[in-house]
């Protein structure tokens, strides 16, 4: 496998917001990777879509894949005490 020229840039997006652009070499010299770590998710993130895009020029469309967040959480129990 031969590296692309120029080397691709791998970026994570959420909508129009760039989340991460720190790509690094993969397991093989010709590969690039970018690992996105999301530390906290809330109920507002349900069905959020994160897009990973790789591109190496301004001529062709970037190659991309998407991840949609699906959460299944137990009910949150509240304790209300009247005094």
C-alpha positions in Angstrom: 0.0 0.0 0.0 1.4 3.4 -1.0 0.7 6.6 0.8 -1.5 9.2 -0.9 0.2 12.3 -2.2 -0.4 14.6 -0.6 -1.1 12.6 2.6 -4.7 12.7 3.7 -6.0 14.7 6.6 -8.5 12.9 8.8 -11.0 15.1 10.7 -14.0 14.6 13.0 -17.0 16.9 12.6 -20.4 17.3 14.3 -22.5 19.3 11.9 -20.4 22.4 10.9 -18.2 22.1 14.0 -14.7 20.7 13.7 -14.1 18.5 16.7 -10.7 17.0 16.0 -8.0 17.4 13.3 -5.1 15.7 15.0 -4.5 12.7 12.7 -1.5 10.4 13.2 0.2 7.5 11.4 -1.8 4.3 11.5 -0.4 0.7 11.9 1.1 0.8 8.5 3.1 3.7 7.0 0.5 4.3 4.3 -2.4 4.7 6.7 -3.6 7.7 8.8 -6.0 7.7 11.7 -7.7 10.0 14.1 -9.3 8.8 17.3 -12.1 11.0 18.7 -12.8 10.7 22.5 -16.0 12.2 23.8 -15.7 12.5 27.6 -19.3 13.3 28.4 -22.6 12.8 26.7 -26.0 14.1 27.9 -29.5 13.4 26.8 -29.2 16.3 24.4 -26.6 14.2 22.5 -29.2 11.5 21.6 -29.1 10.8 17.9 -26.1 13.2 17.4 -24.1 12.4 14.3 -20.3 12.5 14.2 -18.7 12.5 10.8 -15.2 11.3 10.1 -13.8 12.7 6.8 -10.5 12.0 5.0 -9.3 14.1 2.2 -6.0 14.9 0.4 -7.0 17.5 -2.1 -9.5 20.3 -3.0 -10.7 18.6 -6.2 -12.5 15.5 -5.1 -15.1 15.0 -2.3 -13.7 13.7 1.0 -14.3 10.1 1.9 -16.5 10.0 5.0 -18.4 7.8 7.4 -20.8 8.7 10.2 -21.6 7.5 13.7 -25.0 8.2 15.3 -25.3 8.2 19.1 -27.9 5.9 20.5 -28.3 5.8 24.2 -30.3 3.5 26.4 -30.2 4.7 30.0 -32.1 3.5 33.1 -34.6 5.9 34.6 -33.1 8.5 36.9 -34.8 8.2 40.3 -35.4 11.4 42.2 -36.1 11.5 45.9 -38.3 14.3 47.1 -38.5 15.0 50.8 -41.0 17.4 52.3 -40.4 18.7 55.8 
